[in-house]
Amino acid sequence: MNISLLCVVAAGPQTTELLEATQALNRSNPINASFLFEKEYETAEQHKSKLHGLGYHCINSDGSRYSVETAGSLQKVYKRKNWRDIARKWLKHLPDWLSNPLQQFIRYLMYTQIGAYPYWFLRYRLHLNRCSTFIESIKPNLILLAVDAAHYDSGSWIKASYNHCVPCVVIPFAMADKETLAEDRVNLIANNAVLPENWLLARLYPQWSYEYKTKKLVELPAAQAFSKQSLGIVMSHPWVYNASEANLILLESEYALDQLSEQGVELKNVIITGRVAHDEMYETMCQRDRLREKLVNDYGLNPDHPIVTAALTPDKFEIFGWRTEFKDYRSMVENWIEILVSENNIQILISVHPSDTQDNVRYLERSRVFFASEPLSRLIPLSDLYVTDCSATARIAAACGVPVLDYDLYQFNLKFNQVGDGLVYVNSKSDFEREWKNIWSEKDRLKELSALQSKKGGYYSLLDGGAEKRIVTSLVELTRR
């Protein structure tokens, strides 16, 4: 059976998750896969080029087909400043006492007050129609999403898939809990239920409200939430990430299932399959000595010195920079790398975020610092320590028994990403520098962290080499129903 597959990409990191599942399916079944990019982003052209080279169809955010001849044309659109970018730049020049209230007022006008309802209703309606149009033209047997959340447009795809009797599957990697979502909204007037529109939303649809730090909040402001509710393009639990009503949710571990259960959600459309990357991790760990030797040779490393994989945090400074201790993104990551190279003989493999490119951060090149091209699922099992910034990839390290130094640069404090008994969490540059030095100066400190991290590896992943088979079986069975 030739399976027609439609993968919806809403953000850069999602490409990896969707491509993993697509290639797994392709290895055992003839498929015709299309990747639809809902928006353009920094590395979108690179991702499209890679997918195109693998023989998959790519659809640009404007609905046109990607081709080598037209590659790069939409990057101009991506780089063009929209009204939000212009407003942020203009507001930066104002004093805080004036810019902050202005930002809050603009958010209220655009997202909350009832006069904005027609705009959001029309926008969401057009997107729902767009989803239906793509399904009718591509005629997929299966639709894959990498996330389902109330503040994403994923609900339109799920409704359209039901309307056209096409099964839809969510293969999530990103996670978030209610507290994390609430922390992002607690200081936003547009999300405060004290406003009449939000109060009415909370009264009519209690699932949209959540009490946090003595405040009653709504997940989306009223104009957006009422629009989604009217169109039926939102899940029953808006505050819970991936509590999806898609036909199937493929989770990576018992930990991921527990995260949903702890949010008060019990789903019947869930299968724990693991991720395709888990099979690669399993193979890497089975051949660790040989593959580590290859890694040493490939980068010219010293086999007797520690290897640290360090995930470079993406540039979110324009939005979250105010939370940090730094004046700009470059000064922040330069301070980060200087601390990492401060200890002699430590070799650093930098993994650049999928939303960025190595060329953009070449200023971080130092002695004993190397830009790695391998995926984290291959690098982390071969490393002695993993350094990250409040990332979901800490789960990879926990599964492999590799200790983690988690430097929360943007002060997100995402508890669900602080996994494993061998994880050390810090959120200031002084604490980061101190813990970094302690790991290498205190006798047996790294061994102790490794031992702690190895205790519950199976809870965070299924490292048995069978994830791909479970994923493919689940997807194929769904297309045959």
N, C-alpha and C positions, 0 to 999 in steps of 0.2 A: 504494500500500500504506500503510495506517494503522499506524504503529509505536507500540506501547505501550512506554513507557520508564520504568524505575524508577531514580532517582538516590538513592544512599545518602549522607547527610550525617553525618559523625562529628565534625566540628569547624567552627567559623565560617568560616574562610578557604576551606574546600572548596566552599562554596556558589557562590562566584564561578567556580571552575573548571568545576563541573558545569553551571551555568547557561549559560556560554559555549557548551559543546558542545550543550546542549539547544536553545538558540535557533538555533544554526547548522543543526541538523538540521531544526528547525521551519520554517526559511526555504525549504527545498527539498522537504520531505515533510510530509504531514499526520501529526501525532503526538498521543499522549495521554500526557502526562508526569506522574509522581508523584514528589514529593520526600519521602523518609522521613528524619526527624530522629531519629538514634539517641539523642541526648541533648539536653538544653536547655542554652543558654549565654546570655551577656549580651545579644547582639543577635539571638537566634533569632526573636523575635517580629517584628522589623523584616524579617528575611529572609523569613519566612513571608508577611507582609503583601505584600511586593513580589512574591513568586512567585504568590501568590493573585491579585494584580492583573493579572498577565500571563496568567492563565487556567490555571495549573498547579495540580494537586492537592497539598496538603501533609498529611503524616501526622505527628502529634505523637509524642513519644518514648513515650507511654503507649499508642500504637496507635490513638488516636482521630483522626478527621478534623479538620483545622483549619478553622475558620470565623470570620467577622468577629464573630459573636455571642459566641464563646467565647475570642476572642483575649485573651491575657494571663493566662489561668487557670493555665497551667503555669509562669509566671515565679515564682509563689509557691513552687512546688516547687524551682525552680532556686535561689532565694535562701535556701531553708531549709538550714541547716547540716547536713551529714552527719557521720558519726562521725570522718572524717579531718580535717575542718575544726575540729571541737571538740577533737580530740586535739592538733592543731598549736597552737591557741590556748592550750590548757592547758600544753603543753610549753614555750611561749615564756616562761612565768613562772619556769621552772626554770633554774638555772645550766647552762652548756654542758657541764660535766663530768658532769652527771646527765642532761640532756635528750638529748644525742647517743646515749649507750648505750641509753637507753629507746626512742628512735626505731628504732634498729637492731634491738632485740629484738622490737618490735612488727612490724616488716617481716618478720623471720624467722618469727614465729608465723603471720602472715597469708598469706605468699606462698611460703615455702620448705618448712617442715617437713611431713613426709608426712601428718600429721594434717589439713592443710588441703586435701589432694587431693580428698576427696569434695565439699567446698564448690565448688572451682573446676571440677571435672568437671561438677557439676550446673549451675553457672552457665553454662558454655560450651555444655552440651547443650541447656539451655533456650533459649539464644540461637540455636543452630542450628535448633531447632524453630521459633522465632519467624521466622527468615529464610524457612524453608519455607512457613510459614503465609502470610506476605505475598506470596510468589511465587505461591502457589496462588490467593489472592484477587485479586491485581492482574493476574495472567497477562501479565507483560511479555514483549515480544520481545527485550528487551535490558536489561541491568543495568549501570549506570555507577558506578564507584568513583573517588575522587580520590587514594587511597593504598592500598598494601598493605604491611603491616609486621607482624612477629611480635607486637608488643605492642599492636596494634589488633585489633578484632574482624572485620576484613575477610576473614579466612580462612573464617569461617562462611558469608559470602555467596558466596564462590567455590565452596565445596563444595556449598552448596544449589543454586547455579546449574547445576552439573554434574548433580546428582541430578535436576533438573527439565528438563534439556536446554535451558536458556536461556543464550545466550552472555553472558559477563561481560567488561567492558572496564575497564581502569585507565587513567585520564588524569591522570598525576601532575604536580604542580608542586613539592611539597616533596621535598627530598632529604636524605640523610644517609649518611655512610660509617661503616665499622666503628670507626674511631678515635673519631669523635664519640659514637657509642653507648657505646663502652667508657669514655670519659671521664666520661660521666654515671653509670656504674655502678662505677667503679673503687674508690670509697670506701664502697660499700654491701655490708655483710656478706651480705645476702640474695642477692646475685648472685655471691658468691665461691665458686669451685669447691672451696675447702678444706672447706666444709661437706659432711658425708657424703651428704646428699640431692643436692646439686649435683654432687658428685664422681661419683655413680652416673649422673646425667643425662648428664654429659660422657662417661662410659665407654660408655653404651648408645647415645647419640645425639651423636657428636662434633661434628656441625654446630652444636650449641647453644653450644659453647665457643669461647673466643678468648683468646689470651694478649696481655696489654697491661700495660706497665710492670711486668714481672716477676710479674704476677698472672694466674692463670687465671680467667676470668670466664664466666658463662653469661648469655645475652641476657635470658631470663626466669628467675626463681627456679623451683626444681624442681616445686613443687606446680602452678604454672601451666603450665609447659612440658610436664610429663608428661600433664596433662589435655588440652592441645591436640594433643599427639602421639597420644594414645589415640583422639581423635575425628577425626584426620586433617584438622585445620583450620589447618594452618600450612604455609608454603612450605618448599622444600628447603634454602633458605639463610636462616635466621632473622636473621643479622647483616646482611643486605643489604636496604636499603630498595627496595621495588618490584621485587624479583626475583620477580615474581609468576607464578603458574601459571594466571592468568586466560586466557581465550581470546585476548586481545589487549592489548598495552600500547602506547599512543600517546605517543611521546616528543616533546619540543619541539625537540631539537637534537642535533647530533653530540656536543656536550659532555655531554648527559645520557646518551647511549649509552656514551660513554667512561667515565663515572662507574661504570656497571654493570660494564663490562669490566675496569676496574682493580680491582674487588672480586673478580675471579676468576669472574664469572658470564657465561656466553654463552647468550643467549636467542634462540629462533627465533620467538617470538610478538611481535616488536617491529616497529613501523613509525615512522619519523621523519616526523611530519606538521607539526610546529610547533603553535602555539596560535592560537586565534581572536584573542586579543589581539595576536598578531604582525601580523595583517592590519591591525588598527587602528593599530598602531605604524607600519606601512609607509605607510598613507594619511596619517598625521600628518606623517611625515618628508617625504612628497612635497609636502605643502601647509604646510610648517613656517612660512613667513613669514606667511601669511594666518591660520593658526590661533594663532600666537603673538600676533599683533595682536589677535585676538578675546579671548584670555586676558587680555591687558593691559587691554582695555576692560571685560571682565566684572568684574575685581577692582580696577579703578582703579589699575593699576600705572604706574610710570614706564617708558616703553619704552627709555630710555637706561641704566637701571640693571639689574644682574644679577638673574636670577630663580633661586632655589634651591628645589627641592622637598625637603622634609624629612619622612621617614616617622617618625611617632611610635611609639616602641616600646610594645608592650602591657604591661599591669601583670602581671608575673610575680614580683613582689617577695616574695610570701609563700613561694614555693618557692626562688627563686634570689637573693633580696635579699642574702643573706650573701656573695655573690660580689662585690658592688658596693662603691663607695666612699661610699655614702650610707645615711642612716638609714631612709628610706622612699621610696616611688615618687614622691610629689609633689616632694620635695626634689631627687630625681634629674632629673626632666624639667624642673623649673624652672631648675636649673643649666644644663641642655642648651639651653633656649631663651634664657637670658641670654647665653650665649656666642655663639649664633647672631645675636643682635641687637646684639652689641658692635661689629660693623663697620658703619659708616655706609653708607647707600644700598643695602644688600643686602636684597632683598625675599624673604620666606620664605612659601612655600605649604606648610602642614602637611597631610599626609595621615594621617588617623586610621586605626588598624588595624581590620580588619573585625570584630574581636571587641569593639570599644568604640564609643562614640558621641561626637560632637563636644561635646554638652552636658556630658559628664562631665569634659572637660578645658578648659572655658572659662577657667579660671584662667591658661592660657598665653597669653591674648590680650595682644598688645603692639603698639606702633607698628611698621608694616611687616610684621606677621605676619597671615596670612590662612588661614582654614580652607577647604581645597579640597574640592570634592565630586566632581570628575572622577576616574576611575580612574588609577592610576599609569601604565598603558600609554599614556594620553593626556598626562599631566603631564610625565613624565620626558623624552620627546623634545623638549619645548618649553622645557626648563630648561637653565641653564648648568652646574649642578652638582646632584648628588643626594646627600643626607645620609641615611644609614640606620644600622640597628643589626644587623649580622651577619645580613642578610636575603637570602632567595632572590631578592628583587626586584632585587638588584644585577645579575642577569643581564639584566634589561630595559635597564638603563643601559649595560652592556657591548655589547649588541646595537645600541644607538642611538648609540654613540660619546660618551656623556655621562659625564664623570668622576665618581667616587664618593669621598666621605669616609665611611668605615665606622667608626663609633664603637661598639665592642663593649661596651656598658654592662654586660651580664650575664656578660662574660668567657667566652663560649661558644667562641670561636676556631674557628669552623666554616670550615675551609679550602675546602670545596667551594662556599661562598658568596662567597669572596674572589676574584672573577673579573674579568678585564680588566687590562691593563697600566696603565690609568689609574685604578686604585683605590688609595687611601691608607688603610691600616688603622691604627687606634689603639685602645687599650683602657684609657686613663686620662684623667681630666678635664684634667690638665695637658697631655698630648699632644694631646688634642682641641683645646684652646684654642690651642696653638702652631701646629698644622697649619692650623686655620681662619684664623688671622692670616696665615700664610705664603702661603696660596692667594691672598689678596687684596692682600698687600703686595709679594710678589716679582714682578718684571716677567715677563710671559709665562708665569707658572707654570700658570695655568688653561689656556692654549693648548697648552702642552706635554702636560698631562694629557689633554686632549681628543684630541690627535694620537695619543698612546699608546693611548687607549681605542678609537680607530677602526680599529686594525690588524686585529682578528680578530672583527668584529661578526657575520659569517656563521656563525662557529663556535658562537655562543651562541643563535642563533635562525635561522629561515628567513623573512627579510624580503623576500618576493617577492609577497605578496598572495594566495598560493594555499593557505594553511593551512586555511581553512574548507572548501574543496573537498576537500582530502585527508582531513580528518577525517570529513566527511559520507560520502564515497565508502567509506572503511574501515568505518564503522558500518553503512551500508546493505548493503554486500556481506556483512557478517557475519550480518545478519538473514536473508539469502536462502540461506545454506548449508543 
